[in-house]
């Protein structure tokens, strides 16, 4: 009967050869252990022979008690180095050599004094106790070393996990570190939205097949390890450990052991369980951070929605109340109001309608900016015309202001969306009017710097604090110093978005002793 074909994903380092391969591997391991055992006993034999040869030549320097004590040294060394068996062998052989070479009559196994037999038994008891204690110490040292290595591995991996911020990098690092620690191929499988355990095939995951994914799915849904060396699916080629905490199961750690390699011993299984717990904690931490971010964004979104609704309702309610009052006055005052009062009410109606229109336009522009639906309809314009249109829109608000405009005669044209740039200028001028004293000066100055057209608008208000110069362009941001002044916090955010859409920018210039200066920058291109 021909052997089954070799499957690369079934083997870690040796080719698959069925149960015959497993038997030969066990036989090789047994032979290797036997060879090591023979080496240990042979080394003890040589060590005792060398010690006996030395003592035979210089034994006249020591009495028999000292020689007996010296024969305890190989016992102690054997116990620490090789374990209890070679140590007892060293003790027994040491008694025989001591009796033959140093107890009268020498070179004979008989003893001339019965008390030597008691000494031999005491020696064997002391040697046995020494061997036992030394073997325990050796086992404790090995256990301490093993725990230190495991702790070092876990510490190194946990340190790397702390610095990672995305799940893909975390999974890749965990796979690499666990694989290095076990010297076996490793893959971490996470559940899909439909609950299936699917992993993308790569060169590193070539060994993972549909059967492995089935075992991984079982481990995930049952929350128990399965596979090689466990109670479930013990004939599988891999080991599958659920990555679980007390609250949830986050995935499965798949370790490819291979059919021709024995299952993990208790020491490595303990390490594997510790690594799977660390992986579960790391993934759980990331998931919790993601949930916290989502919750924070939801709370922030709700807060901004509340702020926006409150601000918009207030901003709309004020002009609406004024419009209703003016319209009521016109209707009820027919025949009573003189021409001047009538014109004043109509002017109030118009001003508040313009104010409402500006608010709605700001809201629509913000929606277009955030949705990416804003399309620039660029055309060649003179900056003088754009400034003039903005000033005409605000002529009633600027009626009692001293407005100075400084425009050089040789200013080039700009290629912009005229409606949007006019809206930017109107918003900036409206802010200057709102946040500066009545009848104070507002100055506009246009100039060219480094292939950009710049328009500076300066007011005589309270100024803008250094730490707020960037924040005032954020959505809904209102300076704590200006809470008593109505507004939505959208105007400058829209100006920023429109300026950036044109390839330009808007910022606050370093303030003088009084007021603030906002600068709009637009790129200049050749016609």
C-alpha positions in Angstrom: 0.0 0.0 0.0 1.4 3.4 -1.0 1.9 6.1 1.6 -0.5 9.0 1.7 0.6 12.1 -0.2 2.6 14.6 1.7 0.6 17.8 2.6 2.8 20.8 3.4 0.4 22.2 5.9 0.5 19.0 8.0 4.1 19.2 8.9 6.3 21.6 10.8 9.7 20.2 10.1 9.4 16.5 9.2 7.5 14.9 6.3 4.2 13.3 7.1 4.3 9.5 7.2 1.2 8.5 9.1 1.3 6.4 12.3 4.5 4.8 11.1 6.1 8.3 11.2 4.7 8.9 14.7 6.1 5.6 15.9 9.5 6.2 14.4 9.7 9.6 15.9 8.9 8.2 19.3 11.5 5.5 18.8 14.1 8.2 17.9 13.2 10.2 20.9 13.4 7.1 23.2 16.8 6.2 21.7 18.1 9.8 22.2 17.0 9.8 25.8 18.6 6.4 26.3 21.8 7.7 24.8 21.7 10.7 27.2 21.2 8.4 30.2 24.1 6.2 29.2 26.2 9.3 28.8 25.3 10.6 32.3 26.1 7.3 34.0 29.3 7.0 32.0 30.3 10.5 33.0 29.7 9.6 36.7 31.8 6.4 36.3 34.7 8.4 34.8 34.4 11.1 37.4 34.6 8.6 40.3 37.4 6.8 38.6 39.5 9.9 38.3 38.7 10.9 41.9 39.7 7.4 43.1 43.0 7.5 41.1 43.9 10.9 42.7 43.0 9.7 46.2 44.9 6.5 45.7 48.1 8.5 45.0 47.6 11.2 47.7 45.4 9.3 50.1 48.1 9.2 52.7 47.4 13.0 53.2 43.8 12.3 54.4 42.2 10.1 56.9 39.4 7.7 55.9 36.6 10.1 57.1 37.9 12.9 54.8 38.1 10.5 51.9 34.5 9.4 52.5 33.4 13.0 52.5 35.2 13.6 49.2 33.2 10.8 47.6 30.1 12.9 48.4 31.2 15.5 45.9 30.4 13.4 42.8 27.0 12.6 44.3 26.2 16.3 44.8 27.5 17.2 41.3 25.5 14.3 39.6 22.3 15.3 41.5 22.6 18.9 40.4 23.7 18.2 36.8 22.0 14.9 35.8 19.3 14.2 38.4 18.5 11.6 41.1 19.3 8.4 39.2 23.0 9.2 38.4 23.4 10.6 41.9 22.3 7.3 43.5 24.6 5.5 41.1 27.4 7.8 42.2 26.6 7.1 45.9 26.5 3.3 45.5 29.7 3.2 43.4 31.4 5.5 45.8 30.8 3.2 48.7 32.2 0.2 46.7 35.3 2.1 45.6 35.9 3.5 49.1 35.6 0.0 50.6 37.8 -1.6 47.9 40.6 0.9 47.9 40.7 2.6 51.3 39.1 0.3 53.9 41.4 -2.4 55.4 42.1 -4.9 54.0 42.6 -2.7 50.8 42.0 -4.1 47.4 39.4 -6.4 48.9 35.7 -6.1 49.5 35.9 -7.7 52.9 36.0 -5.4 56.0 38.1 -6.0 59.1 35.8 -4.0 61.4 32.0 -4.4 61.6 31.7 -0.7 62.3 32.7 0.1 58.7 29.4 -1.5 57.6 27.5 1.0 59.7 29.7 3.8 58.2 28.8 2.5 54.7 25.1 2.6 55.5 25.4 6.1 57.0 27.3 7.2 53.9 24.6 5.8 51.6 21.9 7.6 53.7 23.7 10.9 53.7 24.5 10.5 49.9 20.9 9.6 49.2 19.6 12.6 51.2 22.1 14.9 49.5 21.1 13.5 46.1 17.4 14.1 46.9 17.9 17.6 48.1 20.2 18.5 45.3 17.7 17.0 42.7 14.9 19.1 44.3 17.1 22.2 44.1 17.8 21.4 40.4 14.1 21.0 39.7 13.4 24.3 41.5 16.1 26.0 39.5 14.7 24.7 36.2 11.2 25.8 37.2 12.4 29.2 38.2 14.3 29.5 34.9 11.3 28.4 33.0 9.1 30.9 34.8 11.6 33.6 34.2 11.7 32.9 30.5 7.9 32.8 30.3 7.6 36.0 32.2 10.2 37.6 29.9 8.3 36.5 26.8 5.0 37.8 28.2 6.5 41.1 29.3 8.1 41.7 25.9 4.8 40.9 24.1 2.7 43.0 26.5 5.1 46.0 26.0 4.7 45.8 22.3 0.9 45.6 22.6 0.7 48.8 24.5 2.3 50.8 21.7 0.1 49.5 18.9 -3.0 51.4 18.0 -4.7 49.4 15.2 -6.1 45.8 15.3 -4.3 44.6 12.2 -0.8 45.5 13.5 -1.7 44.0 16.9 -2.8 40.7 15.4 0.3 40.5 13.2 2.6 41.3 16.1 0.9 38.7 18.3 1.2 36.0 15.6 4.9 36.8 15.1 5.8 36.9 18.8 3.8 33.7 19.7 5.3 31.9 16.8 8.8 32.9 17.8 8.2 31.8 21.4 6.9 28.4 20.4 8.9 27.9 17.2 5.7 26.9 15.4 3.4 28.5 12.8 0.7 30.5 14.5 -2.4 32.4 13.2 -5.0 34.3 15.1 -8.5 33.9 13.6 -11.2 36.5 14.4 -14.9 36.0 13.8 -16.6 37.7 10.8 -19.8 39.6 11.1 -21.8 36.4 10.4 -19.9 34.5 13.1 -17.8 32.4 10.6 -14.1 31.9 11.4 -12.4 32.9 8.1 -8.8 34.0 7.6 -7.2 35.5 4.5 -4.7 33.0 3.0 -1.2 34.3 2.9 2.2 32.7 2.6 2.4 32.5 6.4 -1.0 30.9 6.7 -0.6 28.3 3.9 -1.0 25.5 6.4 -4.5 26.6 7.5 -7.2 24.7 5.6 -11.0 24.4 6.0 -10.7 21.7 8.6 -8.5 24.0 10.8 -11.1 26.7 10.4 -13.8 24.3 11.4 -11.9 23.4 14.6 -11.3 27.1 15.2 -15.0 27.8 14.9 -15.8 25.0 17.4 -13.3 26.4 19.9 -14.7 29.9 19.5 -18.4 28.9 19.9 -17.7 26.4 22.8 -15.1 28.5 24.6 -12.8 25.5 25.0 -9.5 24.5 23.6 -9.4 21.6 21.2 -7.0 19.8 18.9 -3.7 18.1 19.4 -3.2 16.8 23.0 -6.6 17.9 24.3 -9.9 16.1 25.0 -11.5 17.2 21.8 -10.2 16.4 18.2 -7.0 15.1 19.7 -5.9 13.7 16.3 -5.9 17.1 14.7 -2.6 18.6 13.4 -3.1 21.8 15.3 -4.0 23.2 18.7 -6.9 25.7 18.9 -7.3 28.0 21.9 -10.2 30.4 22.4 -9.0 34.0 23.1 -11.4 34.7 25.9 -11.8 36.9 29.0 -14.4 36.6 31.7 -16.8 38.6 29.5 -16.3 37.6 25.9 -14.5 35.3 23.4 -12.7 37.5 20.8 -11.1 34.9 18.5 -9.0 31.7 18.3 -5.2 31.1 18.5 -4.4 28.4 16.0 -1.0 26.6 16.5 0.2 24.2 13.8 2.0 21.3 15.6 1.9 18.7 12.9 0.9 15.1 12.8 4.5 13.8 13.0 5.4 15.8 16.1 4.3 14.9 19.6 1.8 17.1 21.3 3.0 19.9 23.6 4.3 19.0 27.0 2.9 20.5 30.2 5.6 23.2 30.3 4.9 24.5 26.8 1.1 24.1 27.2 1.3 26.4 30.2 3.2 28.9 28.1 0.6 28.6 25.3 -2.3 29.2 27.7 -0.5 32.3 29.1 0.1 33.6 25.6 -3.5 33.1 24.6 -4.7 34.9 27.7 -2.3 37.8 26.9 -3.6 37.9 23.4 -7.2 37.9 24.6 -6.5 40.7 27.0 -4.7 42.8 24.3 -7.6 42.3 21.8 -10.2 43.1 24.6 -8.3 46.3 25.4 -8.4 47.4 21.8 -12.1 46.6 21.5 -12.8 48.5 24.7 -10.8 51.5 23.4 -12.8 51.4 20.1 -16.1 51.2 22.0 -14.9 54.1 24.2 -14.0 56.1 21.1 -17.4 55.4 19.5 -19.2 56.3 22.8 -17.2 59.5 23.0 -17.9 60.4 19.4 -21.6 59.7 20.0 -21.6 61.8 23.1 -19.7 64.6 21.3 -22.1 64.4 18.3 -25.1 64.6 20.6 -23.5 67.6 22.4 -22.8 69.3 19.1 -26.3 68.5 17.9 -27.8 70.0 21.0 -25.5 73.1 20.8 -26.4 73.5 17.1 -30.1 73.2 17.7 -30.1 75.6 20.6 -28.0 78.1 18.7 -30.0 77.8 15.5 -33.3 78.0 17.3 -32.1 81.1 19.1 -30.7 82.7 15.9 -33.9 82.0 14.0 -36.2 82.9 16.8 -34.7 86.4 17.2 -35.2 87.6 13.6 -38.5 85.8 13.3 -39.8 87.6 16.4 -38.6 90.9 14.9 -40.1 90.2 11.5 -43.4 89.2 13.1 -43.4 92.3 15.3 -42.6 94.6 12.4 -45.2 93.0 10.1 -47.8 93.2 12.9 -46.9 96.9 13.4 -47.4 97.6 9.7 -50.7 95.8 9.6 -52.2 97.2 12.8 -50.7 100.7 12.3 -52.2 101.3 8.9 -53.4 104.8 8.8 -51.7 105.5 12.1 -48.0 105.3 11.3 -46.4 108.1 9.4 -44.1 107.5 6.4 -40.9 107.5 8.4 -42.1 104.9 10.9 -43.5 102.8 8.1 -40.2 102.8 6.3 -38.3 102.0 9.5 -40.5 98.9 10.0 -40.0 97.8 6.4 -36.2 98.3 6.8 -36.3 96.2 9.9 -38.2 93.4 8.0 -35.5 93.5 5.3 -32.6 93.5 7.7 -33.9 90.5 9.7 -34.8 88.6 6.5 -31.2 89.2 5.3 -29.9 87.9 8.6 -32.0 84.8 8.4 -30.9 84.2 4.8 -27.2 84.5 5.9 -27.8 81.9 8.6 -29.5 79.4 6.3 -26.8 80.0 3.7 -24.1 79.2 6.3 -25.9 76.0 7.3 -26.3 74.9 3.7 -22.6 75.6 2.9 -21.5 73.7 6.0 -23.6 70.7 4.9 -22.1 70.9 1.3 -18.5 71.2 2.7 -18.9 68.2 5.0 -20.6 66.0 2.4 -18.1 66.9 -0.3 -21.0 68.2 -2.5 -19.6 71.7 -2.8 -18.6 72.4 -6.4 -16.5 75.5 -7.2 -17.8 77.5 -10.2 -14.6 79.5 -10.8 -14.4 82.6 -12.9 -12.0 85.5 -13.2 -13.0 88.3 -10.8 -11.5 91.5 -9.5 -11.0 91.5 -5.8 -12.3 95.1 -5.7 -15.7 93.9 -7.1 -15.9 91.1 -4.6 -15.2 93.4 -1.7 -17.7 95.9 -3.0 -20.5 93.3 -3.2 -19.8 92.2 0.4 -19.9 95.8 1.6 -23.2 96.5 -0.2 -24.8 93.5 1.4 -23.9 94.8 4.8 -24.4 98.5 4.1 -27.1 98.9 6.7 -25.0 97.2 9.4 -22.0 99.3 8.4 -24.0 102.6 8.2 -22.6 103.9 11.5 -19.1 102.5 11.0 -16.0 104.1 9.6 -15.0 101.7 6.9 -11.6 102.2 5.1 -10.7 100.3 2.0 -7.1 100.2 0.8 -6.9 98.6 -2.7 -3.8 99.2 -4.9 -4.5 100.0 -8.5 -2.4 97.1 -10.0 -4.1 94.2 -8.2 -4.4 91.2 -10.5 -7.6 89.2 -11.0 -8.4 86.1 -9.0 -9.8 82.8 -10.4 -12.4 81.9 -7.8 -16.0 81.1 -7.1 -17.3 84.7 -6.7 -20.4 83.7 -4.8 -18.5 81.7 -2.2 -15.7 84.3 -1.8 -18.3 87.0 -1.4 -19.8 84.8 1.3 -16.5 84.5 3.1 -16.0 88.3 3.1 -19.5 88.8 4.4 -19.0 86.4 7.2 -15.7 87.9 8.3 -17.1 91.5 8.1 -20.2 90.3 10.0 -17.9 89.0 12.8 -16.0 92.3 12.8 -19.3 94.2 13.2 -20.6 91.8 15.9 -17.4 91.8 18.1 -16.3 95.4 17.9 -17.8 98.6 19.5 -20.4 100.6 17.6 -19.1 103.4 15.5 -15.6 101.9 15.5 -13.4 101.6 12.5 -13.2 98.5 10.2 -10.3 98.5 7.7 -9.9 96.3 4.6 -6.6 96.0 2.8 -5.8 93.9 -0.2 -2.2 93.1 -1.3 -0.1 90.5 -3.1 2.5 88.3 -1.4 4.3 85.2 -2.8 1.9 84.6 -5.6 -1.2 84.9 -3.4 -3.9 87.6 -3.1 -4.5 88.5 0.5 -7.4 90.5 2.0 -6.9 91.7 5.6 -9.9 92.8 7.6 -9.1 94.6 10.9 -11.6 95.6 13.6 -11.2 97.5 16.9 -12.8 94.8 19.1 -11.4 93.0 22.2 -9.1 90.9 20.1 -8.5 87.1 20.0 -6.4 85.3 22.5 -3.3 83.5 21.2 -4.5 80.1 22.3 -7.8 80.7 20.4 -6.5 81.8 17.0 -6.7 78.3 15.6 -9.8 77.2 17.5 -12.1 79.9 16.3 -12.1 78.2 12.9 -13.5 75.0 14.4 -17.2 74.2 14.1 -19.4 75.5 16.8 -16.5 77.0 18.8 -17.5 80.1 20.8 -14.9 82.0 22.8 -15.8 81.9 26.5 -15.3 85.7 26.5 -18.1 86.2 23.9 -20.8 83.9 25.3 -23.1 86.9 25.8 -23.0 87.6 22.0 -25.4 85.5 19.9 -24.0 83.2 17.2 -23.7 79.7 15.9 -20.0 79.2 15.7 -20.3 78.2 12.0 -19.3 81.4 10.1 -15.5 81.2 10.4 -15.5 77.4 10.1 -17.3 77.8 6.7 -14.8 80.5 5.7 -11.9 78.1 6.5 -13.5 75.3 4.4 -14.2 77.6 1.4 -10.6 79.1 1.5 -9.1 75.6 1.7 -11.3 74.4 -1.2 -9.8 77.2 -3.3 -6.2 76.2 -2.3 -5.9 79.1 0.0 -6.3 79.7 3.7 -7.6 82.1 6.4 -6.0 82.9 9.7 -5.7 85.4 12.5 -2.7 87.7 12.3 -0.7 88.7 15.4 -2.8 91.3 17.1 -1.9 94.9 17.8 -2.8 96.5 21.1 -6.4 96.7 20.0 -8.7 94.6 17.8 -7.9 91.6 15.6 -7.0 91.1 12.0 -8.2 88.2 9.8 -6.4 87.5 6.6 -7.9 85.6 3.6 -5.3 84.2 1.2 -6.2 83.1 -2.3 -3.7 81.6 -4.9 -2.9 83.6 -8.0 -2.6 81.8 -11.3 -1.9 83.0 -14.9 -4.8 83.6 -17.2 
